[in-house]
Amino acid sequence: MSSGDYSFLEIVMSMQSTMGELKEAVNGLKESRTQQTQKLDNISDDIHTIKTKIYAAVAIFLIAGSVTGAILGIFGKPIVELIFNRGTSAPQTSSDPTKPR
């Protein structure tokens, strides 16, 4: 074999080594992408769970507010009248003008 054949063989071996490194790098990128996709899926699931909990909390507050409003609508006016009339009730006066006060 001539020296040119050895040079060609060295180039082929170098290219084969480089291809191996390239395959390893590509496989590493694939694994990294798979891990990032999994992390994004987990974050998406967490966001969905939080949104569901927020919707449930808002629904509970709305129901509680409606029930409170209904109770105050039914019992609120008599309670307010009782509170304000007790503190501001004037002494009873006779409507008979002949009786002294």
C-alpha positions in Angstrom: 0.0 0.0 0.0 1.2 3.4 -0.7 1.3 6.3 1.7 -1.8 7.8 0.1 -3.8 4.7 1.0 -2.8 5.1 4.7 -3.8 8.7 4.6 -7.3 7.8 3.2 -7.6 5.1 5.9 -6.8 7.6 8.6 -9.4 10.0 7.2 -12.0 7.3 7.2 -11.2 6.2 10.8 -11.3 9.9 11.9 -14.7 10.3 10.2 -15.9 7.1 11.9 -14.8 8.4 15.3 -16.4 11.8 14.6 -19.7 10.1 13.5 -19.7 8.1 16.8 -19.3 11.4 18.8 -22.0 13.0 16.7 -24.4 10.1 17.3 -23.7 10.3 21.1 -24.4 14.1 21.0 -27.7 13.5 19.1 -28.8 10.9 21.6 -28.0 13.2 24.4 -30.1 15.9 22.8 -32.9 13.5 22.4 -32.8 12.5 26.0 -32.7 16.1 27.1 -35.7 16.9 24.9 -37.6 14.0 26.4 -36.9 15.2 29.9 -37.9 18.8 29.1 -41.1 17.5 27.5 -41.9 15.5 30.7 -41.2 18.6 32.8 -43.5 20.7 30.6 -46.2 18.1 30.9 -45.9 18.1 34.7 -46.1 21.9 34.7 -49.2 21.8 32.5 -50.8 19.3 34.8 -50.0 21.4 37.8 -51.5 24.5 36.2 -54.7 22.6 35.3 -55.0 21.4 38.9 -54.5 24.9 40.2 -57.1 26.3 37.8 -59.6 23.7 38.9 -59.0 24.5 42.6 -59.5 28.2 41.9 -62.7 27.6 40.0 -64.0 25.4 42.9 -63.1 28.1 45.4 -64.9 30.8 43.4 -67.9 28.5 43.1 -67.9 27.9 46.9 -67.6 31.7 47.6 -70.4 32.4 45.2 -72.7 29.8 46.8 -71.8 31.0 50.3 -72.4 34.6 49.3 -75.8 33.7 47.8 -76.8 31.8 50.9 -75.7 34.7 53.1 -77.5 37.2 50.9 -80.7 35.1 51.1 -80.5 34.8 54.9 -79.8 38.6 55.2 -82.7 39.3 52.9 -85.1 37.2 55.0 -83.8 38.0 58.5 -81.8 41.2 57.9 -84.5 43.8 58.0 -86.1 42.6 61.3 -82.7 42.4 62.9 -81.7 45.9 61.8 -85.1 47.3 62.9 -84.7 45.6 66.3 -81.2 47.0 66.8 -82.0 50.5 65.8 -85.4 50.8 67.4 -84.2 49.5 70.7 -81.6 52.3 70.9 -83.7 55.1 69.6 -87.1 54.2 71.1 -88.6 57.3 72.7 -90.6 57.1 75.9 -94.3 56.5 75.2 -96.3 59.6 75.7 -100.0 59.8 76.2 -102.0 61.3 73.3 -104.6 62.6 75.8 -104.1 66.4 75.9 -105.9 66.7 79.3 -103.3 64.6 81.2 -100.2 66.4 82.5 -96.9 65.2 81.2 
